[in-house]
Amino acid sequence: MTGRLAGRVAIVTGAGQGIGRAVGLVFAREGARVCVAEVRADRGARTAAEIAAAGGDAFAVTADVGRKDDVEAMVAETVRRFGRVDILVDNAHGFGPRAPLADVPDAQFDRSWTSGVKGTWWAMCAVHPHMAAAGGGRIVNVVSLAAERGDAGLGDYSAAKAGIVALSRTAAREWGAEGITVNCVAPAAATKRGQDWAARDPEAFRQAMAGRPIARLGDPETDIAPVFLFLASDDARFVTGHVIHVDGGAFLG
């Protein structure tokens, strides 16, 4: 580790498992103090304990990103404990099962939109004054290739991810003069959802991977999180408003 985030404070939502957990672990190894935000208290505590066991500094906070009060309390507690917030990773997003667009229940669409778009917006607005006062910050929002392809069965999810891209680019334009960069990552990671897909329908999974230049899903910790680290570091101080596909070339079609 090179200490690229030494002295920085990061909030990572959905950090109890998968990509969020990997990002929290990698950030802590690089010197960041981390707020592990997670809707499941047990998962958040587990990640915070992993970070502490490795010599890092982290605490867990229970937060549902679909609730504005939770999001604002998450930021306030981070500032209370660590005195600042330099990095925000909006990773958590609640959504339901695949369904044809005409059959998506209103409640499912609302959940995806609120936790995805509004949750990201609330978190960005909550950290903004702290980052602006400190002279800058890094925001990285998790999106999806599904927002560009319009994947069948993912209408509510795709719409929310596209909304997050639009929010991110507006914030990048408005907040750039304050030293705040805002970027998105569209990952294809071997999370539990991907592993379940491979186990449930191995032939469909094999065919999907065969069409990619790098024919596998990415490891959250070694393939995906390092890109978040780059965007959170000073190396990316001149990068803003982008969607970076970390998917083995799946975006090529």
BELMOLIN-V721955 format. One record per helix or strand of 3 or more residues. SS is the DSSP state (@ for helix, = for strand). FROM is the first residue (numbers start at 0). TO is the last residue. If there is no record, write none. Layout:
ss = [SS & SS]
from = [FROM & FROM]
to = [TO & TO]
This chain:
ss = [= & @ & = & @ & = & @ & = & @ & @ & = & @ & @ & = & @ & @ & @ & @ & = & @]
from = [8 & 17 & 32 & 40 & 56 & 67 & 86 & 100 & 105 & 136 & 145 & 154 & 179 & 191 & 201 & 219 & 233 & 242 & 249]
to = [12 & 28 & 37 & 52 & 61 & 81 & 89 & 102 & 133 & 142 & 148 & 177 & 186 & 199 & 209 & 231 & 235 & 245 & 251]
